[in-house]
């Protein structure tokens, strides 16, 4: 195969490591139980690329938003 074709068919060791780390994080968020995996319908969709994004990668955004909203609702001072 040409280098162009090889790069599209196979992942290099860096891509494999990155994918393995991402998969481990996602599977850990699901309690290491295959019955709890998030299906496509439960994923977010990246507006830039159209790729599916596992909810675990968005938790910090949701937590920050809800913390900011809840602290404002409780009347806490904003600095």
Helices and strands as residue ranges (DSSP letters): H 3-9, H 13-29, G 34-36, G 40-42, E 44-45, E 52-53, G 55-57, H 59-73
